């Protein structure tokens, strides 16, 4: 999976002209484009009302931008859900293409909605992503379910490990395997992969779908697992699933985003609508600085992400800053005009 940088690289603090060995990442949270409801399908008509325009500059400025794609993709979705529940999602290729148009490069499919359209959805989704110009990590496949996938940006190899601790229903015999681990097994299953990836990659990130929905803070097992990943050599741990923003921790020079919340979703009540873009710049020595740019999910005229600079984003900044500073994360983000910033730290340092 190869990426070519298409924009001048900038540091997370906004400084221009950084060294060629430096990589800038941009991360968003969960993305879906509609769900089945009683009587049929309720879409987010993203192809009619582009949903990412106001945050696209943040995504396009990165060498590699990644979100969690919380939906299968089918060219001709069924008219009703085979599961008989509104908690099943689907997207069409035209809607998916709005992600790539906004600057997203990579999507993770390792989440509990991968099987919402059963085998047909599992089979179709990676091809539609590729056709849209999106690279996939964490797709269901035969063996091995958990693996290191290699991305390349600015000539550097990035090892990505995508995993979910939640799934809708049990794994069916003979079906492609979701990259899945039970919470109690997560650290034990993933840490050896991080160690292996560290040996032949310049950077390693774990992209993990986990935790309790709508919880303000991660559980202890999540913190323990994330720390184990960093101890084994991970540079970034990027979490999703709770549908709300949680604290972002600096641990031994690495960055752990326990949940980046919803990036595009049909839930626009007060807390789930709070979102943003996490930008992380990593230099040739592995030292990182970070910036969190707040945004909201709005539902008019169609569901879309709205950048929230200045006073408009205060509620989002306050949430991230407060939850990050609380025990046991103890990470101090500071205001920088429209955003929050975290000063540079290097591997092995708190």
Residue pairs with C-beta under 8 A, 6 or more apart in sequence:
1 106
1 135
1 137
1 149
1 150
1 151
1 152
2 152
3 63
3 64
3 105
3 135
3 151
3 152
3 153
5 63
5 153
5 154
6 60
7 60
7 61
7 62
7 63
8 16
8 17
8 61
9 18
9 22
9 23
9 24
9 61
9 63
9 154
10 16
10 18
10 24
10 61
10 281
11 18
11 22
11 24
11 281
11 289
12 24
12 279
12 280
12 281
12 289
12 290
12 291
12 341
12 342
13 281
13 289
13 291
13 336
13 341
14 291
18 24
18 281
18 283
19 283
19 284
20 154
20 155
21 154
21 155
21 156
21 283
21 284
22 154
22 281
22 282
22 283
22 284
23 63
23 64
23 153
23 154
23 156
23 158
23 203
23 281
23 282
24 61
24 62
24 63
24 64
24 279
24 280
24 281
24 282
25 62
25 63
25 64
25 65
25 66
25 236
25 279
25 280
25 281
25 282
26 58
26 59
26 61
26 62
26 64
26 65
26 66
26 103
26 277
26 278
26 279
26 280
27 65
27 66
27 67
27 238
27 257
27 260
27 277
27 278
27 279
27 280
28 55
28 59
28 65
28 66
28 67
28 104
28 260
28 263
28 275
28 276
28 277
28 278
29 67
29 68
29 240
29 245
29 259
29 260
29 261
29 262
29 263
29 275
30 67
30 68
30 70
30 111
30 240
30 241
30 243
30 260
30 261
30 262
30 263
30 264
30 265
31 67
31 68
31 69
31 70
31 71
31 99
31 107
31 263
31 264
31 265
32 44
32 70
32 71
32 89
32 91
32 113
32 264
32 265
32 266
33 43
33 44
33 46
33 71
33 89
33 90
33 91
33 92
33 95
33 96
33 264
34 41
34 42
34 43
34 44
34 71
34 89
34 90
34 91
34 95
34 266
35 41
35 42
35 86
35 87
35 88
35 89
35 90
35 266
36 42
36 80
36 81
36 83
36 85
36 86
36 88
36 89
36 90
37 86
38 86
39 80
40 79
40 80
41 77
41 79
41 80
41 90
42 266
43 92
43 95
44 51
44 95
44 264
44 266
44 302
44 303
45 95
45 302
46 94
46 95
46 98
46 264
46 302
46 303
46 304
47 94
47 95
47 97
47 98
48 302
49 301
49 302
49 304
50 98
50 101
50 102
50 304
51 98
51 102
51 264
51 302
51 303
51 304
51 305
52 59
52 98
52 99
52 101
52 102
52 103
52 104
52 264
52 304
52 305
53 102
53 304
54 295
54 304
54 305
54 306
54 307
55 102
55 277
55 293
55 295
55 305
55 307
56 101
56 102
56 103
58 103
58 277
58 279
58 293
58 307
59 65
59 102
59 103
59 104
59 277
60 102
60 103
61 103
61 279
62 103
62 105
62 279
63 153
63 154
64 105
64 106
64 151
64 153
64 158
65 103
65 104
65 105
65 106
66 104
66 105
66 106
66 107
66 108
66 207
66 238
67 99
67 104
67 106
67 107
67 108
67 263
68 107
68 108
68 111
68 207
68 209
68 240
68 263
69 91
69 96
69 99
69 107
69 108
69 109
69 111
69 125
69 129
70 89
70 111
70 113
70 240
70 265
71 89
71 90
71 91
71 113
71 116
72 89
72 90
72 91
72 113
72 114
72 115
72 116
72 117
72 121
72 122
72 124
72 125
73 90
73 91
73 92
73 93
73 96
73 121
73 124
73 125
73 128
73 129
74 90
74 91
74 92
74 117
74 120
74 121
74 124
74 125
74 128
75 92
75 93
75 124
75 128
77 90
77 92
77 117
78 117
81 88
81 116
82 88
82 117
82 118
83 116
83 168
87 168
88 113
88 116
88 117
88 168
89 113
89 116
90 116
90 117
90 121
93 128
93 131
93 132
96 128
96 129
96 132
96 134
97 132
97 133
99 107
99 132
99 134
100 132
100 133
100 134
104 134
105 134
105 135
106 134
106 135
106 136
106 137
106 151
106 160
107 129
107 134
107 135
107 136
107 137
108 136
108 137
108 138
108 162
108 207
108 209
108 240
109 125
109 126
109 129
109 136
109 137
109 138
109 139
109 140
109 162
110 137
110 138
110 139
110 162
110 163
110 164
110 178
110 179
110 180
110 207
110 208
110 209
111 138
111 164
111 166
111 209
111 240
111 241
112 164
112 166
112 167
112 168
112 209
112 241
113 168
114 121
114 122
114 125
114 140
114 164
114 167
114 178
115 121
115 122
115 140
115 167
115 168
115 169
115 175
115 178
116 168
117 124
119 175
119 176
122 140
122 175
122 176
123 176
125 136
125 139
126 136
126 139
129 135
129 136
130 136
135 151
137 149
137 151
137 160
137 162
137 207
138 149
138 162
138 163
138 164
138 179
138 207
139 176
140 175
140 176
140 177
140 178
140 179
141 176
141 177
142 176
142 177
143 177
145 177
145 178
145 179
145 180
146 161
146 163
146 179
146 181
146 189
146 190
146 193
147 161
147 179
147 193
148 159
148 160
148 161
148 193
148 196
148 197
148 201
149 159
149 160
149 161
149 162
150 157
150 158
150 159
150 160
150 201
151 157
151 158
151 159
151 160
152 158
156 202
156 203
157 200
157 201
157 202
157 203
158 201
158 202
158 203
158 204
158 205
159 194
159 197
159 198
159 200
159 201
159 203
159 204
159 205
160 204
160 205
160 206
160 207
161 190
161 193
161 194
161 197
161 204
161 205
161 206
161 207
162 179
162 206
162 207
162 208
163 179
163 180
163 181
163 186
163 189
163 190
163 206
163 207
163 208
163 209
164 178
164 179
164 180
164 181
164 208
164 209
164 210
164 241
165 180
165 181
165 182
165 183
165 186
165 208
165 209
165 210
165 211
166 209
166 210
166 241
167 178
167 180
171 177
171 178
171 180
181 189
181 190
183 210
183 221
183 222
183 225
184 221
186 208
186 210
186 221
186 225
187 224
187 225
187 228
187 229
190 206
190 208
190 225
190 229
191 228
191 229
191 232
192 232
194 204
194 206
194 229
194 232
194 233
194 234
195 232
195 233
197 204
197 233
198 204
198 232
198 233
198 234
203 235
203 236
203 282
203 286
204 233
204 234
204 235
204 236
205 234
205 235
205 236
205 237
205 238
206 226
206 229
206 234
206 236
206 237
206 238
207 238
207 240
208 225
208 237
208 238
208 239
208 240
209 239
209 240
209 241
210 222
210 239
210 240
210 241
211 218
211 219
211 222
211 239
211 241
211 242
211 246
211 258
211 259
212 219
212 242
213 241
213 242
213 243
214 242
214 243
214 244
214 271
214 272
215 242
215 244
215 246
216 244
216 246
216 323
217 246
217 247
217 258
217 323
217 326
218 226
218 239
218 246
218 247
218 258
218 259
222 239
222 258
223 249
223 258
223 328
223 329
226 237
226 239
226 249
226 251
226 256
226 258
227 251
227 256
229 237
230 237
230 251
230 252
230 254
230 256
231 252
234 254
235 254
235 255
235 282
235 286
235 288
235 347
236 254
236 255
236 256
236 257
236 280
237 254
237 255
237 256
237 257
238 257
238 260
238 278
239 246
239 256
239 257
239 258
239 259
239 260
240 259
240 260
241 259
242 258
242 259
242 261
243 259
243 261
243 262
243 265
243 267
243 272
244 259
244 261
244 262
244 271
244 272
244 274
245 259
245 260
245 261
245 274
245 275
245 276
245 316
245 319
245 320
245 323
246 257
246 258
246 259
246 261
246 323
247 258
247 320
247 323
247 324
247 325
247 326
247 329
247 331
248 255
248 256
248 257
248 258
248 278
248 290
248 292
248 320
248 324
248 329
248 331
248 333
248 342
249 255
249 256
249 258
249 324
249 329
249 330
249 331
250 256
250 331
250 342
250 345
250 350
251 350
252 347
252 348
252 349
252 350
253 286
253 287
253 288
253 345
253 346
253 347
253 348
253 349
253 350
254 288
254 347
255 280
255 288
255 290
255 342
257 278
260 275
260 276
260 278
261 272
261 274
261 275
261 276
262 272
262 273
262 275
262 297
263 275
263 297
263 305
264 297
264 303
264 304
264 305
265 272
265 297
265 303
266 299
266 303
267 273
267 297
268 297
268 298
268 299
268 303
271 319
272 297
273 296
273 297
273 298
274 294
274 296
274 315
274 316
274 319
275 294
275 295
275 296
275 297
275 305
275 316
276 292
276 293
276 294
276 295
276 308
276 313
276 316
276 320
277 292
277 293
277 295
278 290
278 291
278 292
279 290
279 291
279 292
279 293
280 288
280 289
280 290
280 291
281 288
281 289
281 290
282 288
283 344
285 346
285 347
286 346
286 347
287 344
287 345
287 346
287 347
288 344
288 345
288 346
289 341
289 342
289 343
289 344
289 345
290 341
290 342
291 336
291 339
291 340
291 341
291 342
292 317
292 320
292 333
292 339
292 340
292 341
293 307
293 313
293 338
293 339
294 307
294 308
294 309
294 313
294 316
294 317
294 320
294 338
294 339
294 340
295 305
295 306
295 307
295 308
295 313
295 316
296 305
296 306
296 308
296 312
296 316
297 303
297 304
297 305
297 306
298 304
298 305
298 306
307 313
308 316
309 337
309 338
309 339
310 337
310 338
313 338
313 339
317 335
317 339
317 340
320 333
320 340
321 333
321 334
321 335
321 340
323 329
324 331
324 332
324 333
325 331
325 332
325 333
331 342
332 342
333 340
333 341
333 342
334 340
334 341
334 342
